[in-house]
Amino acid sequence: MKRPWIGVQYWENPIFMHWPVPYDMLRPLVPEPFQLDTFHGQAWISIVLFRSPRSHLRWGSGLFSLSSLSQVNVRTYIRFYEEPAVYFLTVYTNSKLSVLGARWLLSLPYQHAYFDGESRTSFRMKQTNGDSSGRFSAHVYPSSECFIPEKHTLAHWLTERYHFYTIKGKHIVKATISHMPWRLSEARYNIKQNNLLAFTPETRDPLVHVASSQTTYLYPPQVRGCQALAQF
């Protein structure tokens, strides 16, 4: 990236869980003018879970830092002017500061949640407002050697995404992260509870990977256009 990064997080063994979803079911959840991206005609939805024991801004890291950040992202895949990106449907985190900042700065759908029983292989979360739809619990275990997914494969298409888009007011906003290519392991899993989205297919086995830990850099968001004009 030519622009300087403004924040950094250390992502500890992120877990990627992916489900194929009918295009027509997912399309209404992605606003225009974003194009719902597909892999060989198939739309996907993903749950990404990670912990970050170290998160801070580039400047004043001693004053503006977060410890023991946990997060669950529910996302799908989009294109805007042919650029691949992700679109967040919901984001759950234990950081109230992150919730306030993400909502105020980017109008992102952040929700505060309580995380319990966390370890390298387990994740348990429930929304703090008591909403029964915001609950997730799973155990995930790596079951293969690490590999870097090759280009044009589904694993690469799902994980190697470095931009996300959102709409704040009438503006289309793009945010960017950067990190080294993911080193993934195939994984075994046991999902005990998943109420994050009503249409997550319980009858379909997800594609699950565990990634090696690494540092991720955050860049300042950019206004990329006006929603109303982009629809014409």
Backbone torsions as a table, in degrees:
resi	resn	phi	psi	omega
1	MET	NA	136.5	178.7
2	LYS	-79.8	-28.7	179.6
3	ARG	-83.5	148.5	179.6
4	PRO	-71.8	143.2	175.8
5	TRP	-74.0	156.2	-177.2
6	ILE	-117.5	-12.6	179.8
7	GLY	-153.8	162.5	-178.0
8	VAL	-143.1	142.5	175.0
9	GLN	-134.9	145.2	173.1
10	TYR	-102.9	110.0	-177.4
11	TRP	-89.0	120.2	-174.6
12	GLU	-96.7	106.7	176.6
13	ASN	44.7	64.6	177.3
14	PRO	-59.6	147.8	177.6
15	ILE	-113.1	128.4	178.4
16	PHE	-112.3	124.8	177.0
17	MET	-125.9	124.1	-172.0
18	HIS	-126.3	136.8	177.0
19	TRP	-125.8	136.6	169.3
20	PRO	-72.8	138.1	-177.3
21	VAL	-133.9	140.9	176.8
22	PRO	-56.2	134.8	-177.8
23	TYR	-55.2	-46.7	-175.3
24	ASP	-66.7	-23.3	178.2
25	MET	-79.4	-32.5	-175.4
26	LEU	-89.1	-31.6	-174.8
27	ARG	-53.7	-42.9	-178.9
28	PRO	-64.0	-17.6	-179.1
29	LEU	-86.4	-9.4	-179.4
30	VAL	-109.0	116.2	-174.7
31	PRO	-72.4	153.2	168.8
32	GLU	-67.9	146.9	12.0
33	PRO	-98.6	19.9	-178.3
34	PHE	-72.6	139.8	176.5
35	GLN	-94.7	128.9	176.2
36	LEU	-69.8	120.1	-177.1
37	ASP	-83.5	148.4	179.2
38	THR	-136.2	156.9	174.7
39	PHE	-112.3	110.9	-175.0
40	HIS	53.4	39.6	176.6
41	GLY	85.9	-2.6	-177.7
42	GLN	-104.1	127.5	174.5
43	ALA	-84.3	152.4	-176.9
44	TRP	-134.5	153.1	171.0
45	ILE	-129.8	146.0	-174.1
46	SER	-134.9	148.9	168.3
47	ILE	-114.4	123.5	-178.9
48	VAL	-117.8	124.8	-176.8
49	LEU	-118.6	134.0	175.7
50	PHE	-156.0	160.6	172.5
51	ARG	-120.7	146.3	178.0
52	SER	-130.5	101.9	178.7
53	PRO	-71.9	-13.4	179.7
54	ARG	-138.4	117.8	175.9
55	SER	-141.5	129.6	178.8
56	HIS	-159.8	162.6	174.5
57	LEU	-76.7	162.0	-179.4
58	ARG	-66.1	-37.6	-179.0
59	TRP	-110.7	140.5	179.9
60	GLY	65.7	41.5	-175.4
61	SER	-62.8	-28.0	179.1
62	GLY	-71.6	-26.7	-178.9
63	LEU	-92.7	-34.9	-175.3
64	PHE	-118.0	82.0	-180.0
65	SER	-139.0	153.0	177.6
66	LEU	-120.2	136.9	177.1
67	SER	-115.6	146.4	177.0
68	SER	54.2	47.7	176.0
69	LEU	-76.8	129.7	173.4
70	SER	-120.4	144.9	-174.9
71	GLN	-151.8	143.1	173.1
72	VAL	-126.7	119.0	179.4
73	ASN	-105.6	128.5	170.9
74	VAL	-105.6	116.0	-169.1
75	ARG	-139.9	161.8	170.0
76	THR	-133.0	-173.9	-166.7
77	TYR	-121.2	131.7	-174.7
78	ILE	-134.5	169.6	168.1
79	ARG	-132.0	143.7	173.8
80	PHE	-134.2	116.2	-171.3
81	TYR	51.0	45.1	175.1
82	GLU	70.0	5.1	177.0
83	GLU	-88.9	123.5	178.5
84	PRO	-71.3	140.4	-177.6
85	ALA	-157.7	-178.7	173.9
86	VAL	-117.6	158.1	175.7
87	TYR	-128.8	124.5	-176.6
88	PHE	-85.3	124.1	175.0
89	LEU	-84.9	-40.9	175.6
90	THR	-155.4	146.2	174.6
91	VAL	-131.9	126.8	177.9
92	TYR	-110.6	135.8	179.0
93	THR	-149.2	155.5	177.5
94	ASN	-87.0	-0.1	-177.6
95	SER	-97.6	110.6	176.9
96	LYS	-65.2	-32.8	177.4
97	LEU	-63.7	-41.3	177.2
98	SER	-64.3	-39.6	178.6
99	VAL	-60.7	-49.0	-178.7
100	LEU	-63.6	-45.0	-178.2
101	GLY	-65.7	-44.3	-178.2
102	ALA	-66.6	-39.5	178.6
103	ARG	-68.1	-43.3	-175.2
104	TRP	-73.4	-46.0	-174.6
105	LEU	-77.9	-40.0	-170.0
106	LEU	-127.1	1.6	-177.1
107	SER	55.1	35.5	178.6
108	LEU	-80.2	147.9	-175.0
109	PRO	-80.6	62.6	179.8
110	TYR	-82.9	142.1	176.7
111	GLN	-131.1	141.8	177.0
112	HIS	-80.6	137.4	-176.9
113	ALA	-141.7	158.9	178.0
114	TYR	-104.4	130.5	-179.6
115	PHE	-113.8	136.4	-175.5
116	ASP	-142.9	157.4	174.9
117	GLY	62.1	34.9	-174.6
118	GLU	-82.9	138.5	171.8
119	SER	-150.3	-174.6	-178.5
120	ARG	-63.8	-25.5	-174.2
121	THR	-117.1	1.3	-177.6
122	SER	-131.3	151.5	180.0
123	PHE	-144.5	126.5	176.3
124	ARG	-136.7	129.1	-172.5
125	MET	-144.5	144.8	170.4
126	LYS	-145.9	143.5	-179.2
127	GLN	-67.5	138.4	-173.2
128	THR	-75.4	-16.9	179.8
129	ASN	-82.5	4.3	177.2
130	GLY	85.4	0.8	179.6
131	ASP	-66.1	120.7	-176.6
132	SER	-69.9	-13.0	179.1
133	SER	-77.5	-16.8	-178.1
134	GLY	-101.0	62.3	-179.0
135	ARG	-134.9	139.8	179.2
136	PHE	-153.5	137.4	177.5
137	SER	-148.5	130.6	-177.9
138	ALA	-159.2	154.2	168.5
139	HIS	-116.1	134.0	-177.5
140	VAL	-133.7	133.0	-176.0
141	TYR	-129.7	125.8	175.4
142	PRO	-59.6	139.4	-176.5
143	SER	-130.0	12.8	178.9
144	SER	-150.6	170.8	172.9
145	GLU	-70.4	156.5	178.4
146	CYS	-67.3	146.5	175.2
147	PHE	-148.5	153.1	172.3
148	ILE	-97.1	118.4	-175.2
149	PRO	-63.7	138.8	179.0
150	GLU	-75.0	150.9	177.3
151	LYS	-60.3	150.8	179.0
152	HIS	73.6	6.4	173.3
153	THR	-96.8	161.1	-179.9
154	LEU	-62.8	-41.4	-179.4
155	ALA	-60.6	-41.0	177.4
156	HIS	-66.1	-45.1	-178.9
157	TRP	-59.5	-37.8	-177.3
158	LEU	-78.7	-31.5	-170.1
159	THR	-107.7	-31.3	-176.2
160	GLU	-87.6	72.7	178.9
161	ARG	-125.0	127.5	-172.5
162	TYR	-118.9	7.1	179.3
163	HIS	-135.0	149.3	167.0
164	PHE	-135.5	150.9	-179.5
165	TYR	-117.1	150.5	174.8
166	THR	-148.0	168.8	176.9
167	ILE	-119.4	121.4	176.9
168	LYS	-116.7	110.0	-174.2
169	GLY	65.3	-121.0	177.2
170	LYS	-102.4	5.5	-175.2
171	HIS	-101.4	141.2	172.9
172	ILE	-93.1	121.9	-173.1
173	VAL	-118.3	135.5	178.5
174	LYS	-114.1	134.6	173.7
175	ALA	-125.0	150.4	-172.0
176	THR	-131.2	143.7	169.7
177	ILE	-123.6	166.0	173.6
178	SER	-144.1	147.4	176.1
179	HIS	-166.0	172.0	175.2
180	MET	-68.5	157.2	177.3
181	PRO	-54.5	143.2	-179.4
182	TRP	-65.6	138.4	167.9
183	ARG	-104.3	112.2	-171.6
184	LEU	-106.7	154.5	168.5
185	SER	-126.0	139.3	169.3
186	GLU	-63.8	157.6	-171.5
187	ALA	-143.1	149.5	166.6
188	ARG	-95.5	155.7	-173.4
189	TYR	-152.1	160.2	172.5
190	ASN	-141.2	102.4	178.6
191	ILE	-87.8	113.5	-178.4
192	LYS	-88.1	-32.2	180.0
193	GLN	-153.5	135.6	178.6
194	ASN	-150.4	96.6	177.9
195	ASN	-113.6	21.8	-172.1
196	LEU	-72.4	-34.3	175.3
197	LEU	-143.1	135.0	-174.7
198	ALA	-63.3	-29.5	-174.9
199	PHE	-100.0	10.7	172.7
200	THR	-62.4	119.4	-169.7
201	PRO	-67.7	105.5	178.8
202	GLU	-71.4	-20.7	-178.8
203	THR	-85.8	-9.7	179.5
204	ARG	-105.9	132.5	176.5
205	ASP	-72.7	132.3	177.8
206	PRO	-75.7	159.1	167.9
207	LEU	-88.1	121.9	-171.3
208	VAL	-124.3	134.3	175.0
209	HIS	-134.2	149.2	167.9
210	VAL	-112.1	132.7	-177.5
211	ALA	-104.3	153.2	173.7
212	SER	-69.2	149.0	179.7
213	SER	-66.9	147.3	175.6
214	GLN	-165.0	168.5	-179.4
215	THR	-89.4	136.4	-179.0
216	THR	-121.9	134.0	-178.7
217	TYR	-106.1	138.7	-177.6
218	LEU	-108.9	139.2	-176.9
219	TYR	-117.1	155.3	-177.9
220	PRO	-63.5	141.0	179.8
221	PRO	-67.9	155.7	-179.7
222	GLN	-127.8	138.7	172.3
223	VAL	-78.8	123.9	-175.4
224	ARG	-110.1	3.3	176.9
225	GLY	154.0	-176.1	179.7
226	CYS	-109.5	132.2	-176.5
227	GLN	-58.6	-43.4	-176.8
228	ALA	-64.3	-43.6	-179.1
229	LEU	-70.1	-33.5	-176.2
230	ALA	-69.6	-16.0	-179.0
231	GLN	-82.9	-7.5	-178.6
232	PHE	-101.1	NA	NA
